[in-house]
Amino acid sequence: MNIKSMNILKSLFKQYYGRNISRVFVPKNFANREFAFQFFDKQGMVRHLGFEKVEEIQNYISKNIPRHAYYSTAIYVLPSASDMDEKGWLGAELVFDIDADHLNTPCKYEHDRWKCLNCSFEETGPPLDKCPNCGSQNIEKFAWVCKKCIDAAKNELIKLIEEFLIPDLGFKISDMLIVFSGHRGFHLHIQCEECLKLSSEERREIVDYVKALGLKVELLIPKYKRKGEIVGVDLREKGWRGKIARKIFEKISLPDETVKNIVGSKAFTKLVENSEKIIKEMSEPLPKWTTLYRSLGPKNVLKLANAVINEIKCSVDEKVTIDTHRLIRLPNSLHGKTGLPVTILKSVDDLEKFELKPELSPFKGEALVRLVENIPLNLKLFGENVGGKKGTKLKLSLPTAIYLVARGIAEFEEIIK
């Protein structure tokens, strides 16, 4: 980012904080939290800051205009101590981070690309570890976030809340703070007293549970036997046994090509022929998997169970959840790579309705920008075409222009009122 663009972006951030400083989120026990910031004209992060009063936080942000603002999920006796051992850890919120970048969304093949800087070979889609043409690991990557990416991250978080945290682990929605990160995904804070003292190891157990890590599938499904009835799983059962049974029941109720690809054509034909009987047996008060096993065979039942587990499990960033000293974005601050506010969503219903749209941005107007990278021609942001060759000038809405400049793929030419 050149000096002109940096100054324009900083002045826009200054306008935002001048109008919205009272809206910047102040966490519970803020006097026991560490705060940290990154700035437009300085390298690295300024951290180990503590504030006694809300006005001190607001004045610091208004005066210094950070590009990124963070606070600790942990609470400390002395949050301003520069030595972590001297801070006096008192506890930490349980936090989950779901990032579209970590999800295998098909749309990545529409907007992501990579190029080998050694042989110039390039392809669309997620980058490989090394170039298949020359073997070099010197890969230039271009990743984008579209509406489909955000929707996938949103649905992953809804699944985490509604299928794991509330029914299985007993957390309350009233203890949850749902936040759009301002860029590629969502943060979920669980703020109950019971969570504060959880160790990293205990948090890892929660992560392992929702990600199905170390799950022994053969112990969770009914054991096959050659003769007699095979006792099934109650579809109302909680935990992974119930989840697997319900998802298999759902697959068998509407068998499609995905099931056929898992079990093969011959077994699939038997499954379809016996589907009514299988559904009846699985949904009885004393459920049975007898006809399911007789139709598919034990190996295919196991394959089907493993396949549904991949659909059920949640993709969370385990490093964030197990870290009891984590810094996380401050809600209602601006994300320095997009210019979008880190936004609190008041309910799961608000989360379901959330969309990546220009109304998220607090900025109005238009700007002329110049691309400093070659951008795929099919690329869109907030409904506007933003693709073009390096050096192309584009007249865009101010939210789109800020996003591109903050991402480092364009420079401001001028702001058009």
Stockholm file with secondary structure:
# STOCKHOLM 1.0

chainA/1-417         MNIKSMNILKSLFKQYYGRNISRVFVPKNFANREFAFQFFDKQGMVRHLGFEKVEEIQNYISKNIPRHAYYSTAIYVLPSASDMDEKGWLGAELVFDIDADHLNTPCKYEHDRWKCLNCSFEETGPPLDKCPNCGSQNIEKFAWVCKKCIDAAKNELIKLIEEFLIPDLGFKISDMLIVFSGHRGFHLHIQCEECLKLSSEERREIVDYVKALGLKVELLIPKYKRKGEIVGVDLREKGWRGKIARKIFEKISLPDETVKNIVGSKAFTKLVENSEKIIKEMSEPLPKWTTLYRSLGPKNVLKLANAVINEIKCSVDEKVTIDTHRLIRLPNSLHGKTGLPVTILKSVDDLEKFELKPELSPFKGEALVRLVENIPLNLKLFGENVGGKKGTKLKLSLPTAIYLVARGIAEFEEIIK
#=GR chainA/1-417 SS CCHHHHHHHHHHHHHHHHHHGGGSCCCTTGGGSCEEEECSSSCSCEEEECCSSHHHHHHHHHHHCCSEEEEESEEESSTTCSSHHHHCEEEECEEEEEEGGGSCCTTHHHHCEEEETTTCCEEESSCCSSCTTTCCCCEEEECCCCHHHHHHHHHHHHHHIIIIITTTTCCCGGGEEEEECSSSEEEEEECCHHHHTCCHHHHHHHHHHHHTTTCCGGGTSCCCCSSSCCBCCCTTCCHHHHHHHHHHHHHHHSCCHHHHHHHCHHHHHHHHHTHHHHHHHHTSSSCBCHHHHHHHCHHHHHHHHHHHHHHHSCCCCHHHHHCTTCEEECTTSBCTTTCCBCEEECSHHHHHHCCCCGGGSSCCSEEEEEESSCBCTTCEETTEECCBCTTCEEEEEHHHHHHHHHHTSEEEEEEEC
#=GC SS_cons         CCHHHHHHHHHHHHHHHHHHGGGSCCCTTGGGSCEEEECSSSCSCEEEECCSSHHHHHHHHHHHCCSEEEEESEEESSTTCSSHHHHCEEEECEEEEEEGGGSCCTTHHHHCEEEETTTCCEEESSCCSSCTTTCCCCEEEECCCCHHHHHHHHHHHHHHIIIIITTTTCCCGGGEEEEECSSSEEEEEECCHHHHTCCHHHHHHHHHHHHTTTCCGGGTSCCCCSSSCCBCCCTTCCHHHHHHHHHHHHHHHSCCHHHHHHHCHHHHHHHHHTHHHHHHHHTSSSCBCHHHHHHHCHHHHHHHHHHHHHHHSCCCCHHHHHCTTCEEECTTSBCTTTCCBCEEECSHHHHHHCCCCGGGSSCCSEEEEEESSCBCTTCEETTEECCBCTTCEEEEEHHHHHHHHHHTSEEEEEEEC
//
